[in-house]
Amino acid sequence: MLVRRVTRTAAVLTAALALTATIGPLTGTAQAHEAVTGSLSFSGEPGEYISGGQAYTFTPETTEMFDISGPTAESAVGATVVTPEGERWALSMEAPYGQKLVSGTTYSDARSWPEAQPEDPQLQFSVTDRYCESGTGSFTISHIAYGPHGYVREIDASFERYCSGSSLPVHGELHARMPEPPAELVIGVQLNLTGTVTTRTGEIGVGGTATCNKPARLSLNVSAFQTQKRGTAAGSHENLTVVCEPGAPVPWTTSFPNNIDSSASFEPGSAVLRATTTADDRDYPASVTDFQSTDITLTRP
């Protein structure tokens, strides 16, 4: 199991680099996940360059990697298959610029990146040592279903591609069912209603708790201001890191002096505390934000 995991990790990195170099970037931020069930099958007549005139069928059970990828824009779908022998097969199907892939649609006159124009569908199919710089073809998206942020849940498609002006096409089909998409990240920050102030320095101590529905690294920007007769005391602490685990609120504290307006210094009494919290979702190309503001009471420690 460990050997397979290491092999798969290396294959993922190799495939990701090769896919970018040979097919070109999918529109928008792409994400890849391993299929639970499915198949990539294709064949070509003798003399067809990519297939070598052979017929192939790959499944998640018979390969080191069987990944399906798609961008957040829902405009494309890709498949990367790595065999136990290290061969990497890469398929990419993309709608014309600004369009989404639609079930039951055939995309004709598909071309390859970078020669494809914005109005053209894009189709590419290659293996480790055989890649066409140009080509034409078509593909049909029989069925496609999405989860959050363009997560491809299901895909059934067929394609036909002619390599570099050849009259011999490679025909293929892609079928895949993915795991249930992970939950989207939800975070929250709560602010304590009391804080402390050291009158000698004017430094305040404030805090609260943070919550999340899955592990996340939160970045907090905390600020406070206090309106006084002679001016306004204001201070902040930016980029406070909180490592959040689901299950129970995670406490956080910070301290800072008046560091924005030098005309006043924090003192005991009421003030306003604000916190903006952001975190990247580890499962999706997305970040989430939470903002809270409340009146607090500052007292001497």
C-alpha positions as CSV (number, residue, x, y, z in Angstrom):
1,M,0.0,0.0,0.0
2,L,2.8,2.4,0.9
3,V,4.6,1.7,-2.4
4,R,1.4,2.4,-4.4
5,R,0.8,5.6,-2.5
6,V,4.3,6.9,-3.2
7,T,4.0,5.8,-6.8
8,R,0.7,7.6,-7.1
9,T,2.1,10.8,-5.6
10,A,4.9,10.9,-8.0
11,A,2.5,10.1,-10.9
12,V,0.2,12.9,-9.8
13,L,3.0,15.5,-9.9
14,T,4.4,14.2,-13.2
15,A,0.9,14.2,-14.8
16,A,0.1,17.7,-13.5
17,L,3.2,19.1,-15.0
18,A,2.9,17.3,-18.2
19,L,-0.8,18.2,-18.6
20,T,0.0,21.9,-18.2
21,A,2.8,21.7,-20.7
22,T,1.1,19.6,-23.4
23,I,-2.6,20.4,-23.2
24,G,-2.6,23.9,-21.8
25,P,-4.4,25.3,-18.8
26,L,-8.1,24.6,-18.3
27,T,-10.1,27.8,-18.0
28,G,-10.3,28.9,-14.4
29,T,-8.8,27.2,-11.3
30,A,-8.8,23.4,-11.9
31,Q,-9.1,20.7,-9.3
32,A,-8.6,16.9,-9.7
33,H,-10.0,14.0,-7.8
34,E,-9.7,10.2,-8.2
35,A,-12.6,8.4,-9.7
36,V,-14.4,5.7,-7.8
37,T,-15.6,3.8,-10.8
38,G,-15.3,4.4,-14.5
39,S,-13.4,3.7,-17.7
40,L,-11.4,5.3,-20.4
41,S,-11.5,3.2,-23.6
42,F,-10.3,4.1,-27.1
43,S,-9.0,2.6,-30.3
44,G,-7.6,3.5,-33.7
45,E,-7.0,1.8,-37.0
46,P,-3.5,0.6,-37.9
47,G,-1.4,3.6,-38.6
48,E,-3.3,5.9,-36.2
49,Y,-0.6,7.8,-34.3
50,I,-1.8,8.2,-30.7
51,S,-3.4,4.7,-30.2
52,G,-0.7,3.0,-32.3
53,G,-3.6,1.1,-34.0
54,Q,-4.4,-0.6,-30.7
55,A,-7.5,-0.8,-28.5
56,Y,-7.2,0.1,-24.8
57,T,-9.5,0.1,-21.7
58,F,-8.4,1.6,-18.4
59,T,-10.3,1.6,-15.1
60,P,-9.5,3.0,-11.6
61,E,-8.9,-0.6,-10.5
62,T,-6.2,-1.3,-13.1
63,T,-4.3,2.0,-13.0
64,E,-2.0,3.9,-10.6
65,M,-4.1,7.0,-11.2
66,F,-7.5,7.7,-12.7
67,D,-8.1,11.4,-12.1
68,I,-10.9,13.6,-13.3
69,S,-10.4,17.3,-13.3
70,G,-12.5,20.4,-14.0
71,P,-12.3,24.2,-13.6
72,T,-14.6,26.2,-11.3
73,A,-16.2,27.7,-14.5
74,E,-17.7,24.2,-15.4
75,S,-16.3,24.8,-18.9
76,A,-14.1,21.8,-19.3
77,V,-13.3,18.2,-18.2
78,G,-10.1,16.4,-18.2
79,A,-8.9,12.8,-17.4
80,T,-5.4,11.7,-16.5
81,V,-4.7,8.0,-16.4
82,V,-1.3,6.6,-15.3
83,T,-0.7,2.9,-15.9
84,P,1.4,0.6,-13.6
85,E,4.1,0.9,-16.3
86,G,4.2,4.7,-16.0
87,E,2.4,5.6,-19.2
88,R,0.4,8.7,-18.8
89,W,-2.8,9.2,-21.0
90,A,-4.3,12.7,-20.9
91,L,-7.7,13.7,-22.3
92,S,-9.1,17.3,-22.3
93,M,-12.4,18.5,-23.6
94,E,-13.3,22.2,-23.3
95,A,-16.3,24.3,-24.4
96,P,-15.8,27.5,-26.4
97,Y,-14.6,30.5,-24.3
98,G,-17.2,31.7,-21.8
99,Q,-19.4,28.7,-22.2
100,K,-20.2,25.7,-19.9
101,L,-20.2,22.1,-20.8
102,V,-23.8,21.0,-21.3
103,S,-25.2,17.5,-21.1
104,G,-26.5,16.2,-24.4
105,T,-24.3,18.5,-26.5
106,T,-21.9,17.6,-29.4
107,Y,-19.0,20.0,-29.8
108,S,-17.9,19.9,-33.5
109,D,-14.8,21.3,-35.1
110,A,-12.8,21.0,-31.9
111,R,-9.1,22.1,-32.1
112,S,-6.0,21.9,-29.9
113,W,-4.5,24.6,-27.7
114,P,-2.8,26.9,-28.6
115,E,-4.1,27.1,-32.1
116,A,-7.7,27.0,-31.0
117,Q,-9.6,30.3,-31.2
118,P,-11.9,31.5,-28.4
119,E,-15.0,30.5,-30.4
120,D,-13.6,26.9,-30.9
121,P,-14.2,23.9,-28.6
122,Q,-10.9,22.4,-27.6
123,L,-10.0,18.7,-27.7
124,Q,-6.7,17.0,-26.9
125,F,-5.7,13.4,-26.3
126,S,-2.1,12.3,-25.8
127,V,0.1,9.7,-24.2
128,T,3.6,10.2,-22.6
129,D,5.6,9.9,-25.8
130,R,3.0,10.7,-28.5
131,Y,1.4,14.1,-28.7
132,C,0.0,16.0,-31.7
133,E,0.8,19.7,-31.9
134,S,-2.3,20.2,-34.0
135,G,-5.5,18.3,-34.8
136,T,-9.2,18.4,-35.2
137,G,-12.1,16.4,-33.9
138,S,-15.4,16.5,-32.0
139,F,-16.7,15.3,-28.6
140,T,-20.1,14.7,-27.1
141,I,-20.9,15.3,-23.5
142,S,-23.7,12.7,-22.9
143,H,-24.0,13.5,-19.2
144,I,-22.1,15.7,-16.8
145,A,-23.0,16.6,-13.2
146,Y,-21.3,19.0,-10.9
147,G,-20.7,19.6,-7.2
148,P,-19.4,22.7,-5.5
149,H,-16.9,25.0,-7.3
150,G,-17.0,22.9,-10.5
151,Y,-16.3,19.5,-8.8
152,V,-17.1,17.0,-11.5
153,R,-19.3,14.3,-9.9
154,E,-20.3,12.3,-13.0
155,I,-19.1,12.3,-16.6
156,D,-20.1,10.3,-19.7
157,A,-18.5,11.5,-22.9
158,S,-17.2,10.2,-26.3
159,F,-14.7,11.8,-28.6
160,E,-13.1,11.5,-32.0
161,R,-9.8,13.1,-32.9
162,Y,-7.7,13.4,-36.0
163,C,-4.0,14.0,-35.4
164,S,-2.2,16.6,-37.5
165,G,-4.2,16.3,-40.7
166,S,-4.3,12.5,-40.6
167,S,-7.4,10.7,-42.1
168,L,-7.3,8.1,-39.3
169,P,-9.1,9.0,-36.1
170,V,-8.8,7.7,-32.6
171,H,-12.3,7.0,-31.1
172,G,-12.8,6.9,-27.4
173,E,-15.2,7.1,-24.5
174,L,-14.9,8.4,-20.9
175,H,-17.1,7.3,-18.1
176,A,-16.5,8.2,-14.4
177,R,-18.2,8.5,-11.1
178,M,-16.5,10.5,-8.4
179,P,-16.7,10.3,-4.5
180,E,-19.3,12.5,-2.9
181,P,-17.9,16.0,-2.9
182,P,-16.4,17.2,0.4
183,A,-18.4,19.7,2.4
184,E,-17.6,23.3,1.7
185,L,-15.7,25.1,4.4
186,V,-17.7,27.0,7.0
187,I,-15.9,29.2,9.6
188,G,-16.9,31.5,12.3
189,V,-15.3,33.9,14.8
190,Q,-16.8,34.9,18.2
191,L,-15.6,37.8,20.2
192,N,-15.4,38.0,24.0
193,L,-17.4,40.9,25.5
194,T,-14.7,41.9,27.9
195,G,-11.0,42.7,27.5
196,T,-8.2,44.2,29.6
197,V,-6.2,47.4,29.3
198,T,-2.8,48.2,30.9
199,T,-3.1,51.9,31.7
200,R,0.7,52.4,31.8
201,T,1.2,51.3,28.2
202,G,-2.3,51.6,26.8
203,E,-2.1,48.0,25.5
204,I,-5.3,46.0,25.4
205,G,-5.9,42.3,25.6
206,V,-8.8,40.8,23.7
207,G,-9.9,37.4,22.5
208,G,-12.6,35.0,21.4
209,T,-13.1,31.7,19.8
210,A,-13.1,30.3,16.3
211,T,-15.1,27.4,14.8
212,C,-14.9,25.4,11.6
213,N,-16.6,22.4,10.1
214,K,-13.3,20.8,8.9
215,P,-9.6,21.5,9.5
216,A,-8.5,25.0,8.4
217,R,-5.9,27.6,9.0
218,L,-7.6,30.8,9.9
219,S,-6.1,34.3,9.4
220,L,-7.6,36.9,11.7
221,N,-7.4,40.7,11.4
222,V,-8.4,42.1,14.8
223,S,-9.0,45.8,15.4
224,A,-10.5,48.0,18.2
225,F,-11.3,51.7,18.6
226,Q,-12.4,53.7,21.6
227,T,-14.0,57.2,21.2
228,Q,-12.7,59.6,23.9
229,K,-13.2,63.3,24.7
230,R,-9.7,64.2,23.4
231,G,-9.6,61.8,20.4
232,T,-10.0,58.2,19.3
233,A,-7.8,55.4,20.4
234,A,-7.4,52.8,17.7
235,G,-5.2,49.7,17.2
236,S,-5.0,46.4,15.4
237,H,-3.3,43.1,15.0
238,E,-3.2,41.7,11.5
239,N,-2.7,38.2,10.3
240,L,-3.2,36.4,13.6
241,T,-3.1,32.7,12.8
242,V,-5.5,30.2,14.4
243,V,-5.3,26.5,13.6
244,C,-8.9,25.3,13.7
245,E,-10.1,21.8,14.2
246,P,-13.8,20.9,14.1
247,G,-15.6,19.7,17.2
248,A,-15.1,22.5,19.7
249,P,-14.5,26.2,19.6
250,V,-10.8,27.1,19.5
251,P,-9.8,30.0,21.8
252,W,-7.6,32.8,20.5
253,T,-6.2,35.9,22.2
254,T,-4.1,38.9,21.1
255,S,-2.9,42.2,22.5
256,F,-1.9,45.5,20.9
257,P,-1.6,49.2,21.9
258,N,-3.1,52.2,20.2
259,N,-1.1,52.0,16.9
260,I,-3.2,53.9,14.4
261,D,-4.1,57.3,15.9
262,S,-1.4,58.7,18.2
263,S,-3.8,61.4,19.7
264,A,-5.2,59.0,22.4
265,S,-4.4,55.8,24.3
266,F,-6.8,53.0,25.3
267,E,-8.2,53.3,28.8
268,P,-10.8,51.4,30.9
269,G,-14.3,51.7,29.5
270,S,-16.3,50.7,26.5
271,A,-14.8,50.1,23.1
272,V,-15.6,48.5,19.8
273,L,-13.9,45.2,18.7
274,R,-13.9,43.9,15.2
275,A,-12.5,40.8,13.6
276,T,-12.3,39.7,9.9
277,T,-11.4,36.0,9.5
278,T,-10.4,34.3,6.2
279,A,-9.4,30.7,5.4
280,D,-8.7,28.7,2.3
281,D,-10.8,25.6,1.7
282,R,-8.4,22.7,1.4
283,D,-10.7,20.8,-0.8
284,Y,-11.7,23.5,-3.3
285,P,-10.1,26.5,-5.0
286,A,-12.0,28.9,-2.7
287,S,-11.6,31.0,0.4
288,V,-14.2,32.0,2.9
289,T,-14.6,35.0,5.2
290,D,-16.4,35.9,8.4
291,F,-16.8,39.3,10.0
292,Q,-17.9,40.2,13.5
293,S,-18.2,43.4,15.4
294,T,-19.3,44.0,19.0
295,D,-19.1,46.4,21.9
296,I,-16.7,45.3,24.6
297,T,-15.7,46.5,28.1
298,L,-12.1,47.1,28.9
299,T,-11.0,46.7,32.5
300,R,-7.7,46.8,34.3
301,P,-6.1,43.4,34.7
